[in-house]
Amino acid sequence: MAKFSGLGGRLYRGETSIDFIGKRKIWYAISGLLILASAATLFTQGLHLGIEFKGGSSFTVTSNNASVQTAESALTEAGIKSQTIIQKVGNDKVRIQTDALTAVEQNAVEANLASKFNVTVDSIDSQIIGPSWGEEITRKAIYGLIGFLLVVMLYLAMAFESKMALAAIISVVHDVFITVGIYALVGFEVTPATVIGFLTILGYSLYDTVVVFDKVRENTKGIAASGKSTYSQAANLAVNQTLVRSFNTSLIALLPVGSILFVGAGLLGAGTLKDLSLALFIGLATGTYSSIFIATPILAVLREREPAMQALAKRVGSRGDKSVAPTSSVQSSDRGPRNQPKRYRRR
């Protein structure tokens, strides 16, 4: 830990630097591969929408001999040939989801489930969700995402600048798309809790990006007049200065979410937590990645296209000035032999 904190200090002072901006093509290539993989997964497998979005019937049976095979046998005997999803929740519950059923089909399913699991029909938790209600939930979820992005873009444009807002929104879309692709790959159901998880990761991703951008704004204030470094160099220093903070914050956030996902949903079988915890875990990780490797490089590219920044880059290049942090160059010159005190020999 002492070495890690010492590295953070050197990164902040500019004594050690990682070239995030200069190697942006590598990060773009990695993100491009992830986006292509997500798009392919969405095209081939698609999202497994929950019953809340597509409508249908849901049956939850509590029994000591709960098993997926028994539930499948009950549905087969009831003559249900539509698409079904059967999940074991905990040690004594089985949840069955089907497409929309008629009253006769639903009664047949309940009777066969009660017979197979040796329970009463009244003890079976049955829910019927119509397609119109599912369409309403879907529409509200889309409206919520669009409204969130519009409000955030307006806030960032007012608090920072338009190019920062654009870079932040691009990184957020990057995070959501990759998270959705991984969701489709794993095959988890998309439920209202998933939408809540998406909104949460959007907020966290923007929080981390705003922290980095605030440091970028501090480092680049009056940079065209000073001419000590280019915009990309100052932005790269800002990423290095906030790197340790971003890592620590993300690690602290991922630990409890990882416990919910791997311990709660994986070991304890709390199936209701899987959809929310997976969205949070993947989203937090990609949000941290995008704020460092995607958002700031995109911002630097957008700003370097400005005539003032191009003129600044020419001035810095003509001087051959490679330093990013003026404090680092001062510390190096202080240790040089020219500043050593002269010693006089007494005669």
C-alpha positions, 0 to 999 in steps of 0.5 A: 500500500505504501508503494501504491500511495507513493506511485499516486504522489509521483503521478500527481506531481508529474514525476511519473506519467502514463501516456493515456492520450498518446495511446488513445488508438489502443483504447479505441481499438479495445472499445471497438472490439467490445462494441462489435462483440456486444452488437453481434451478441445482441443481433444473434441472441438478443435480450431476454426480456422479463415478463414485466416488459413482454407480458405473460404468466408467472407461477411461483411454487414453494416446495421442499422438493423444488426442481426445474425438471419437475416444473418442466414435466408439469408444463408438458402434461398441461400441454404448454408448448410456448416459450417458457423460462424456469428458474430455481430461486433459493432452495425451496422455490421454483419460478415459471414464466410463460407467454400469455395463457388462456384461463383454461391453460392457466388452470391446467398449469396450476393443477399440474404444478400442485400435483407434481410438487404436492402443494395446494393450488392456493399456495401457488403465487400466480401473476398475469401481466398483459402485453399492454402493461408491458408496453407501458413499462417499456415506454416509460423506461425509454423515456426515463433514459432519454430524459436522463441523458438530456438533463445530464447533457444540459448540466455538463454544457452549463457546468463545463463546456459543450465539448466536455458534455459531448465527450461525457455522453459518448462515454456513457453510451459506450458504457451502456452498450457494452453492459447491454451486450454482456447482459445478452451474452450471459442471458439474464432477464431484463427487468425493471430492476435492470433499468434501475441498475442502468440508470445507476451506472450512468450516474456513476460513470458521469460522476467519475468523468466529471471528476477527471474533467474538473481536473482537466479544466483546472490544468488547462485554464489559461493554457493558450496564454502560458504556452507551457504545454499542449492541451493533450499534455495538460489533459494527460497530466489530469488523468494521471493525477486522478488515476489513483482516486478513480481506482480507489473509488471504483474498487470500494464500489465494486466490492459490495456489488461483487458480494451481492452478485457472486455471494448473494446471487451465486452461492445463496441463490438469491435470483432476484438480485442477479439482474440488478447486481450484474448491471451494477458490476459491469457498469461500474467497471466500464464506467471507470474504464471509459472516464480514463481511456475514452472520455478524456482522449475524445475531449483532447481530440476535439479541443486539439482541432481548435485553431488556438490549440493548434497554434499552441501545439506549434509553439510548444513543438518549436521550443522542443518542450516535452514537459507536462507538469511545470512542478516536475521540471522545477524539481529537476532543475533544483537538483541540478549541479548549477544550483549547488552552493559554491565552496571556497577554499580558505587560504 
